[in-house]
Amino acid sequence: MKLPLPKSLLTAFLILTSCVVALPVRAEDEAADVLIKRISGEVLSSIKADSAIRGGDISKIVSLVDAKLMPNVNFKRMTASAIGPSWRQITPDQQKRLQDEFKILLVRTYSGALAQVNDIEIVVKPLRSAPDDKEVVVRTEVKGHGDPIQLDYRMEKTPGDGAGWKIYNLNVMGVWLVETYRSQFAQEINSKGVDGLIAALTDRNKINSRKG
């Protein structure tokens, strides 16, 4: 199963793993583009200050993802969208295993991209949305070596506990992360079923772990 994507796609994903400091604004009141700008700036500062993360320390990266990134991402929706229609037919245990393995895949496959963030700047473009919109696209550019990289975030407004804007998809230079994986996952599910996909992800993560 062909799983890796261009490293720039998950550089964006991992760029959000910073130590987010407490701010006086409530999360549910923070605009989507303001959230992206704040987190991006804090993450870049954190990564530049941590040589272990830049060196690809998987344990530190995973810890940051769990503690700091997941509160800002609807990872269940991201995984469900990548799986497609089969998501509704699988068991809660299979859903959890897919989420766990998918997250590990993303982190391990693209951990090397973190070494490349030293000299980049993220520019958040003006947000085009209505005050009552529940879903928006926040568009940014990553500027550094070479031409700027288009980086867009699909986000949803979530109610209740943990209310605020959540990321559920990423687009780098016209390539949406979820849609790219969906075609790969569908091939595996059609061939070997959901358990076959879980096994393939597990095997891929073991290979990546040995490489790291």
N, C-alpha and C positions, 0 to 999 in steps of 0.2 A: 504494500500500500504506500503510495507516494504522499507523504505528509508535509515535509518542510515547505515553508513559504519564504519569500525574500525577507532578510533580516530586518529591513526597515519597517515592515509591517508590525513586528512585535517589539521593535524598539519603542514604538509609540505606546504599546500596551504596557511595557515595563517601565516606561518613563513616569508612570503614575504611582510608583511605589515609594513614596516619601513619608517622612514623619510629619503628618499634617498637624500644625499647631492649632490650638483653640483660638477661634476668632469671635468677636462679639456678635456677628451676624448669625442667625440660626440657619441651619443647613437647608430647611424647607423654604427659606426666604432668599437664598442665594441663587442668582440667575445662572443658567447653564454655562454661558460663556465665561462668566466670572469664576465659576467653579473650576473650569478647565484651565484658565489662566493662572489661578492661584496654585492649584496642585502642580501644574507643569513647572512653574518657577521653583516651588519648594522641592520637587523631585530632582530637578537638575542640580540644585545646590547640594542636596543630600548625596547624590551619586558622585558628584565631583569630589566630595569630601571623604568618600569611603572607598579606599583602594581595593578592599576585598570584593565589593560589589562590582567594581570596574573589572576586576580580575576574573569574574564569573563564579564567585562563591555561591553555589546552588543553595545551600542551607540558609544563607542570609537573604538571598533573593526570594526564596519561598516564604520565609518568615515575614518579609516586607509585604509580599503579595497578600498573605493571609491577614495580616494586621492592619494594613493601610489601604490596599487597593480594593479588596473585596467590598468594603462598605460603599464604594463609589461605582460598583459594577453590578448589574443584574446578571450574574454569571449563569444562573439557572435559565434565564431567557436566552442568553447567548448560546448555551449548550443545546437547549431545545431547538433553537432555530437551525443550528448546525446539523442536528440529527434529522430534522424534518418531520414528516407525518408519523413516522414510527414512534416518536416520543410519546404519543398519547396511548400507545399500546403496550409500553414496557412497564415493568414493575418499579416501585420506588427505589428498591435496592439497585436495579440496573441504572436508573437515572442518577443515583448518587455516585455509582462507580464510574459512569461516563463523565460526570462533572469533575470528579477527582482526577481521572486519567487525562482528560482534556486540558485541565489546568496545568498538570505536570508537563504535558507535552509542550504547551506554549512556553512555559518558563524555561524548560531545559533546552529546547530547540534553539531559543533565541537569546539565551543568557550572554552569549558572546557579543551581542549587539551593544551591550551596556558599555563596553570599552570604548565605544565610538562617540559618546555623548559629551566629551570634554569641551568641544568648541562649537556647540550648536545653540541656536536661539529659536524659541517658539513664538510665533506671532499669531495671536488670535484675531480673526477677522470679525467685523461687525455682525452681530446676530440678526438674522431676518426671521422674525416670528411675531405672533400676536400674544398679548398678555395671557390669554386663556389656553394657549397651545399646550397639549400634554406630551407631544413628541416634537423634537427639534433636531436639526443637524448643526453642530458647531464646527465651523471650518477654520483650520489653522494652516500655517506653513512652517516647516522646519528648515531653518536656514543655517548653513554651515559650509562644509566643503562641497563644491559643485553647485548644481542647480537646486533651487528650493524644492522641498518634498511636500506635496499636498497631503495633508493629514486631517481627516474629518471624523467626527464622533457622532453617532446616532445615540440620542439620549431620550429617556422617558421620565416624566414627572410621577413620582410614586407617593401615594398617600399613607396615612397611618404612621406606625412606628418606623423610624428610619426614613421619614419623609424627606424628599428632595430629589434632585436630578441624578439619574443613574445611567451609566454607559452600557449599551448592549451590542454595539457593533463598531468596527473601525474601518476606515477606508484610507488606504495609502496609494496615491497616484492612480486612482480609479479602480483599485482592487479592494473589495469588501471582504474582510476576514471570514465572516460567517458563511457567505455564499461560496467562497473558495473551498472551505472545508466541507460544506454540505455535499458537493458533487463527489468528493473523495469518500466521505462516509457512506453515501448512498450506494456506491459501488460495492463497498465492503458488506453492507447490510443485505443487499440483494444477493450477494454471493454466499455469505456465511452467517447471516443473521446478526442480531444485536450482540449476542455473546461473542460472535466472531469479531465484531468491531472492538469490543472491550478487550479481547485477547490481543488483537493487533496493536491497539494503543498501548497496552501493558508491555508488549514485546518491544515496541518502539521506544518506550520510556526506559526500559532496561538497557537497550543499546546506547541511548543517549547518556544514561548514567555512567556506563563504562567509559564512554568517550570523555566525560567530564572528570 
